[in-house]
Amino acid sequence: MSDDPRQGPDQPNDGSVGLVILGSILMVISVLVMAFCGVCSGCVLIASMQGGSGIGNLVESLPVVIPVGGVPFAIALGLYFVGRAVYRNGKPAQ
């Protein structure tokens, strides 16, 4: 091995427990946010269909549900992929 402390493509990754923990925390938090956004959006959509006209009320409630539930879901999905990349970078090379 060389004396260079930086990880290059030729040097094996020894792993970092801190990165594994950080990646795991990011993934868990993002899954919880996605679950709550999905449940909340589903409840709003089901409640909007209770009015009587069904599909008409559903279509009218979509402009509210997509920004309120969809944007946090998309951010959490991105956070999940970031957490997964951090987790994989922290694991030791095999």
C-alpha positions as CSV (number, residue, x, y, z in Angstrom):
1,M,0.0,0.0,0.0
2,S,1.1,3.5,-0.6
3,D,1.4,6.3,2.1
4,D,-1.5,8.2,0.5
5,P,-4.4,8.3,3.0
6,R,-7.0,9.0,0.3
7,Q,-9.0,6.1,-1.0
8,G,-8.3,5.6,-4.7
9,P,-9.8,3.1,-7.1
10,D,-6.8,0.8,-6.6
11,Q,-7.0,0.8,-2.8
12,P,-9.5,-1.3,-0.9
13,N,-12.2,0.3,1.2
14,D,-11.7,-0.6,4.9
15,G,-15.2,0.5,5.8
16,S,-16.5,3.1,8.2
17,V,-19.0,2.3,10.9
18,G,-20.0,6.0,11.0
19,L,-21.0,5.9,7.3
20,V,-22.9,2.7,7.7
21,I,-24.9,4.1,10.6
22,L,-25.5,7.4,8.9
23,G,-26.7,5.6,5.7
24,S,-29.0,3.4,7.8
25,I,-30.5,6.3,9.6
26,L,-31.1,8.2,6.4
27,M,-32.8,5.1,4.9
28,V,-35.0,4.5,7.9
29,I,-36.1,8.1,8.2
30,S,-36.9,8.3,4.5
31,V,-39.0,5.1,4.6
32,L,-41.0,6.5,7.5
33,V,-41.6,9.8,5.7
34,M,-42.7,7.9,2.5
35,A,-45.0,5.7,4.5
36,F,-46.7,8.6,6.3
37,C,-47.0,10.5,3.1
38,G,-48.6,7.6,1.4
39,V,-51.0,6.9,4.2
40,C,-52.0,10.5,4.5
41,S,-52.5,10.9,0.7
42,G,-54.6,7.7,0.7
43,C,-56.8,8.9,3.5
44,V,-57.4,12.2,1.8
45,L,-58.2,10.5,-1.5
46,I,-60.6,8.0,0.2
47,A,-62.2,10.9,2.2
48,S,-62.7,12.9,-1.0
49,M,-64.5,9.9,-2.6
50,Q,-67.0,9.7,0.3
51,G,-68.9,12.8,-1.0
52,G,-71.0,10.9,-3.4
53,S,-69.8,11.5,-7.0
54,G,-66.7,9.3,-6.4
55,I,-64.3,9.8,-9.3
56,G,-65.3,13.4,-9.8
57,N,-64.3,14.3,-6.3
58,L,-61.2,12.2,-6.6
59,V,-60.0,14.2,-9.7
60,E,-60.8,17.4,-7.9
61,S,-58.7,16.5,-4.9
62,L,-55.6,15.4,-6.9
63,P,-54.3,19.0,-7.2
64,V,-54.2,19.2,-3.4
65,V,-52.8,15.7,-2.8
66,I,-50.0,15.7,-5.3
67,P,-48.1,18.8,-3.9
68,V,-48.9,18.1,-0.3
69,G,-48.1,14.3,-0.3
70,G,-46.1,13.9,-3.5
71,V,-43.4,16.4,-3.0
72,P,-42.3,15.1,0.4
73,F,-42.5,11.6,-1.0
74,A,-40.2,12.5,-3.8
75,I,-37.8,14.2,-1.5
76,A,-37.8,11.1,0.8
77,L,-37.2,8.8,-2.1
78,G,-34.2,10.9,-3.1
79,L,-33.0,10.8,0.5
80,Y,-33.4,7.0,0.5
81,F,-31.1,6.7,-2.5
82,V,-28.5,9.0,-0.9
83,G,-28.6,7.0,2.3
84,R,-28.2,3.8,0.3
85,A,-25.1,5.2,-1.4
86,V,-23.6,6.4,1.9
87,Y,-24.4,2.9,3.4
88,R,-22.6,1.1,0.6
89,N,-19.6,3.4,0.7
90,G,-19.2,2.7,4.4
91,K,-19.2,-1.0,4.1
92,P,-15.8,-2.7,3.7
93,A,-14.9,-4.1,0.3
94,Q,-15.0,-7.8,0.0
